[in-house]
């Protein structure tokens, strides 16, 4: 079996389709979130409303409403008289957020093993196979989308509304970092292996095992994120004070 080639990433994102009025609000939020998560909009970057309106084919009103949503998620900072910019996270914030998210996913895994339906399990199997196909094609965006859907489906299967609300809030702040943790092929392949083990534990309804895999998986993601950010900062420690979250 041949190893998949190392990932390659385009320097510019392909143009986004114009947004239909029928699903304007949700679409603008999703498009803008994707630009941040996939790194097309860098941490600290000031958002140019005129350019974004041209890209999306919309007026400033829906764009500003979308920015308010993403500001509530922690992806954008809205500063009085200074406009909007993409948020950053300090190293301490990253460490703490991944610790919390690892605990939340571990608990969700335990509960999901008790409560998941066969239909939900079948859907997760399908997403896993589709995710593997994306890895083979070196499609990081497609891989990440399915990867996150698997984590989300496990969280939904836990059937705990309070857990889900907290999980969604913490995870939104870390999505961009989780996306970029797979930029190195060995890290990407390690994540694929973890997901295979998650599926086996879920199928066996082994909550303790799944919880341990999920928690370790999130802590490994954290170390990959911090390790990737530290390398270019060695010559200038001041540049390491904040790490991109978008």
N, C-alpha and C positions, 0 to 999 in steps of 0.2 A: 504494500500500500504506500503510495507516494505522499510525501509530506506536502502540505499546502504551501504555496509560495509566500514569502513575506509580504505584509500589506503595503500597498502604495496609496497615497492620498493626494487627490487633486488640490492644487493651490487655491482654486476658486470653486465656489459652489455653483452648480448649474442654475440658470434663471428659474425663479419660481413662477408657477402659473398665476395669472390674475385671479383675484378672489371673487367668487360669486356672491352677490348680495344675499342670497338665501341663507348662506351659512357664514355670513361675514364675521361676526364676533369670534366664534370658536375657531374659525380658520385663521384669522389674524393672530390670535393668541398662539395657536399651534405652530404657524409658520415662524413667528418671532422666537418662540421657545426653541424650535429646531435650529435656527441660526446660532443661538447661544450654545446649545448643547453640543452641536457639531463644530463649534469653534470658528464659524464664519464671522461672528462678532466676538472680539477678544475681551477679556476681563479688563475693566477700567475704560474701555472704549466709549466715547460719547456717542449717543445715538442721534444720527442726523434724520430728523423727521421728514424733511423733503425727499431725501433719497429713498427712505423706506416706503413712503407713500407711492413713489414712482415704481418701486419694485413690486409692491402688492397691488397697485392700481386702485388705491383707495384715497379717501380724504383724511385729514388729520384727526378728526373726531374718533373714528373707530380705532385708529392707531394708538391714540392716547388712552383710550379705554383698555386696550390690550396691555399697554405698559403698566397700568394700575394693577391689573391681574398678576402680571409677572413680578411687580414690585412686592405684592403680598406674598408671593412664593419665594422671595429672596433672590431672584435672578437678576433684578434690575434695581438700581438705586435712583430714586427721584429726589433731586436736591432743589430747594427753592431758588429760583432765578438762575439756575445752572442747567436745567434740563435733566435728561435721563442718561444713565450710563450703565454698562454691564457690571454686575457685582463681583467682588473678589472675596476670598476667604483666607484668614490667617492659617498658619500651620496648626495652631492649637484648635481652632474651630473645626478644621478638617478632621483632626484626630478624634475630637469629642463627637462630632456628628456621625462618623463611621462606627464608633463604638455603640452609639445609641441605635443606629440603623441595624447593626449586626444583632443586637439584642432583640429588636422588634421582629426581624426576619426569623430569628431562631424560634421565638414564641409562635409566630404565624405558622412556621413549619410543623411544630408540635401539634397545634390545633388542627391544621389542615389534614394531617395524617388520621385524625379522629373523625373528621367531618366531610372530607372531599367525596364527591359523587363520581361514579364511573364516567359520566359524560364529561365532567371537568378534567378527569385524569386523561381521558382520550384526547381532549383538546390540548392539554399540555404536551402529550406525546407528539402530536402533530406539529406544534410550535417548535419542539426540540429538533425534529427532523428538518424543518424548514430553516432553523437556525444553523444547523450543520451544513446545509446546502449553501447558505450565505457565506460561511467560513471558507468553503471550498472555492467559491467564486471571488474571495477576497473583498466581499461587499460588507464593509464595516457598518455602514448606516443600517442596512437591512438586518445584519446580525444583531446589532444593538437593539433595534426595535423589537425583535422577537425575544431577545434575552430579557428585556424589561417586561414584556408581556407575560413571560413565564413567572418571573418574580411576582408580578401583579396578580396573576391567577392563583398562585399559592396563597398570597395574602387574602384574596377574596374568599378562598375556600376555608379560611380560618373562621369565618362567620362571626367576626367580632368588630362591631362598628367603631368602638372607641380605638381599638388597635389600628384599624384601617385609617382613620382620620389622622392620627399621629404619624403613621408610616408615610402617608402621602405628603404631609408637610415636610418631613425630614428628607425624604427621597428626592423631592423636587430640587432642593438646594444642591444635591450631590450628582445629579444626572450628568452634567457636563464632565465632571471629573471621572465618573464611572465610564463614560464613553471613551475618554482619552486614555484610560488605564490599559486599553487593548492595542495601543499604537505599536507596541513591540510584539512580534510574532510569538515568542515564548510565553508572554503573559496572556496573550489571546488564547493560545492552545491550552494553557493551564486552566483558564476559565471554562473552556469547552469541556475539559475533563471533569471539573467540578459539577457542571450541569448534568453530565451523564450520571454521576454519583447521586445527585439530588433526585433524579428521576427514579433510580433504582430504590432509593430509600422511600420515596413517596409511594411507589407501587407496592412495596412491602409493608406500608403503613407503619414504618419505623420512625416514630416521632423524635426519639432521642437522637438517633443517627442523623436525621435530616436537620435537626436544630444545630448539631455540631458542625455539619458541613456548611450550612448557611452562615453561621457566625464566623467560621474560619475564612470562608469565601469573601466576606465583607472586609475582614481585617487584612486579608491578602490584597484586596483592591486598594485599601488605604495605603499600604506600604508601596504598592506599585505607583500610586498617584504621587506620594511624597518623594519616592526615588526618582521618578521622571522629572519632577520639578526641581530637585536638588542639583542635578547634574549641571545644567547651564548656569547655576548660581554660585558655583564654587569660587569663581574669581571675584564675585561681588556680593558679599553677604547681605548688603542692604536690599538687593533685588529680591531676596528670598523672604522678605517680611510678609508679603502677601502672595497667594497662589491663585491663579485664575479659577473661577468657578463657572466661567462661561467663555 
